[in-house]
Amino acid sequence: MIRIDIPDEHGHDPYSYASANHAREIMAAASDFSKAVYTRSQLSLREFEGARSRTAQINGCIICQQFRAARDAPAMFSATGTRPDHLVSDNGPAPDEAFYEAVSDWRTSPVFSTRERLAIEFAERFAEEPKVLAADEDFWTRTKAEFSDGEIVDLAHSVASWVGLGRVAHVLGFDSVCLPFAQPETEAA
């Protein structure tokens, strides 16, 4: 259920209505932050998608859970009239549906590499127990053995974007309707 008043003629896209009519500067900055994550991340697509998918599960965002960066990010940017020089979907092979289905079982599923597993663990712990994560020396030793400092900062900001903006979408009910760029198979029920 959408939690702010949206005129019926804009009910199909509450996010765009809110962006044009409420907290415009803040929503523009949030949009720029989200775009930066999808256009500037240097993480492999599988690492990115593992962390993004786990965050979407934790947040409960319906659209985010159904979103597939390889399939949907190009359409998301095409809807704006331009495709950036780089998208995260350019960062390696796309995960298959078995990958997405296994994300909640990241600890035991054999489909993930060490780096993918660490990215998913980071996302989960960032979303659920940030204070414990910040102090977990074992985690940081394992992560620094696999990721450069730049990749860790990339991952942290990507997850921050998904946690914050995904929760906004879910709490305000914006994820209860389809986004204009969504493919038929990604649309929310």
N, C-alpha and C positions, 0 to 999 in steps of 0.2 A: 504494500500500500504506500502510495506516495504521501509524504509527510508535510509537504508545503502545498499551497494553493497553486495549481497549474490550470490555466484555461483549457477547456476541452479540446480546442483546436491544436493545442501543443502537447496533449497528453501522450502522444506517441514518442516524444523526445523531451522529457522534462529537464534533462541536463542542459540542452541548448537554451531552453526557455530561462532556466535559472541563471545561466551564464550571461544572458542578455539583459536580465532584469534585477538580479540580486548579487550583491558582493562582486561586482564585475571585475574589479582589479584582482581580488583574491582568486576568483575562478579562472581568470586569464593566467595568473601566475601558476596555478595548479595545472592548468592545461599545458603550459610551457614546460613545467617539471616533468609531466608524464611524457610529453613528446621527446624531451631530452633522453629519457630512459630508453625509449624505443629507437632513437636515432644515433645515440652516442655510446651505448653499451658495447664493450669489447668482449664480454663473456660469450662463450659458445652458446649457440641457440639452445642446446639441450640443458646447459647449466641455468641459463636465463629462464627457460620454460619450467624447469623443475622447481626453482625457487618461486616463480610467479604462480604456478599452479598450486603449490602448497599454501601460499599466502591466500589465494582465492578460496581454498577450502576452509581455512581458519576464519577468514572474514565472513564467509557465507554469501559472498557476492555471486549471484546466479550468472550474470553475463561474464564475469571474469572466469568462472569455472568452465564456461563453454568456449571461451576465446582461445584461439590457437594462433600464436604470433606469426608463424609461417604463412598461414592461410589468411588471417584477418588483418594483420598490421598493414600490408600493402593496400588493402581496400580502405582501411581507416584513413590513411594518408591520401589516397586517391580522392576520397570524398572532399578533401580540402582543395583539390585542384592541382596539387603538386606532389611528386614523390621525392623525398629527400635523397641526397647522394648516397646515404647509407641507412639501412634499417637493420635491426638485430636479426631479422630473418635472413640476412646475408651471411650470418656468422656460423655457417656449417649446416649439416643436414638437419631436417626437421624431425622431431620425435614422432613416433607413430602412436596410435591410440593406446597400445599396450603400455607405453611409457606413462601416459597420463593416468591410466587406470592404476598403475603401481605407485604413484606418488605418495599416497597415504601410507603405503607399506615400505617406505624408503629404507628403513633400517634392515630389512631382510630380503627385499626384492633383488634378484640378480641383474636387473636391466640397467642399473646405474653404475657409472664409473665412480672412482673415489671422489673426484672433483664434483660430479653431479650430486652425489650423496651429501657432501659437505655443504653445497649450495642450498640444498633442500633443508638440511639440518639448521643451517644459519637462518633461513627464512622462518622456519617453525619456531625456533627459540627466540628470534628477534620479536616475533609477533606475540609469543606467549610468556616469555620469561627474560626480558631484556637485561635485568640486573644480574641474573644468574649467568647469562651468556657473557656479559661483559667481564665477569670475574673468573670464568672457566679457563684456566691456564692450559689444561689438556686440549680443549677445543682449539685454542689459539695456536698451540704448537702444531697440531695436525693441519690446521688451515694454512698457516704460514709456510708449511712444508709443500703445499700444493699451489697456493695462489700468491701472486705478487701483491705488494701493498696497493698498487693501483687497481688491481682486480678486486681486492677486498673493499676498497672505497666504492668502486662501481657497484658491487653486489649490495653493500649496505644502503646506498642511495636508491638503488632500484627497489629493494625490499621496502624501504621507507615510503617510497611513492605508492607502492601497491597496498601496503598496510593502511596508510592514511587515506588515500583517495578511494580505495576499495571499501573501506568502512564508511566513508561519507556516502558513497553510492548506495550501499546496503541500508544504512540507517535512515537515509532520506527516502528510500524506496525507489530510487532511480534505476535500480537493477531489476525492477519488476516489469519493465517494458523493454522492447527491443531497441537497440541503437540503430541509427540510420545506416551505418556502414555494415551492419551484421549480415552475414550470409544466412540463407534460410536454415542451415543446420546449426547455427550458433544462436538463433533467436530464443529468447526466454519464453517459457510456456505462459 
